[in-house]
Amino acid sequence: MTLRQKQSRFVHMIALLILHAEALGYELTFGDGYRDPRVPYGHPESLHKHRLAHDLNLFQDGIYLMTTAAHEPLGLYWESLGGAWGGRFNDGNHYSLEHEGMR
């Protein structure tokens, strides 16, 4: 699968995740998404720079849920779709799609 094909798959998966979160009674806002690779921010090989990662802010009843544990229901669903969930490496609001060994 090409990088561009993975990017399209990732967008579709994010849409499914958003709908799943809403069905569970959560609200989401976007956190960190695309990072311009020309800007020296974060890991140089971050999947954010390949448009294959997005951080999501999670809310329930208007309360911002910041813990990795709060993201677990979404993280498990994300993994069932074939994604990599940041909760496995202490970054609970990070949702990505593996590319060239990066998660």
N, C-alpha and C positions, 0 to 999 in steps of 0.2 A: 504494500500500500504506500503510495507517495505521501509526502508531507502534506500536500494540499488536500488529498483525500482524507487523511487523518484529521485535519483541521475541520473539514465539513462534518465528519463523524462526531468530533468533539462538540461542535455546536449543537448537533442533534441530541447528544447525550445530556448536555447542560439543560436543554429544553425539557427533556424527560425528568431530570432531577428537580427542576423548578416546579413542575406540575406535581411531582410526588411530594415535595415539601409542602405545597399548598394543601394537598389532600390530607396530610398529617396535621394540619393546623398551624404550620409555620409560615412566617413571612421572611423573604430574603431581600437583601440589597447587594449590589455588586461591590466587592472589595477590589483588590489588586488584580488587574487583568493583563492586557498586553503591555510588555515592557520593550521599548525601543532598544535593539541590541547595540546601538551606537552610544547609549547612555550607560556609564559604568555604575549600575545599580544592581545589587543582589548577585547571585551566582552567575558567572559568565555563560554557563550553559543552561540556564533556567528555561524550563518549558514555557514559562510566560513569554519568553522572547521568541518562541516558535508558535505562539498562539495555540498552545495545547495545555494551558493551565489557567485556572481562575480561582480566586479566593472569594468566598461568599460569606456575607454577614447574616447571621441567623437571629430571628426574633420570634418570640411567642408571647402573645398578649401584650405586645408593645415593649417587652423587655428584651434587651440585647443579651443573647446567650453566647458567651465568649469561650467556653471551655471545649476542649476536644470531646469530652464525654457527651456534651449537648449535641454535637454533630454526628455522633455515632450512628443513629438511625439512617441518616442521609449517606454517611460514609459507606455503610454496609450495602445500601441500595446502589450507590455509585459503583462499588466493586462488582456487584452482580451484573452491571451493564458492561463491565470490562475495563473500568477506569482504575486509576491509582488514587487512593485516598490519603491525604496528608496526616491523618490521625495515626497512621502506622509509623510516622517519623516526627511526632510531636508538633504537627502543624494542622490541627483539626479542621480549619476552614479552607484547606487547599484541596482542590479537585483537579486532577490532571489525567492525561492519556499518555501512556508510555511511548517513548520515541528514542530509538538508538540506545536503549539501556537506561535512559533517564526517566525518573518518575516525578 
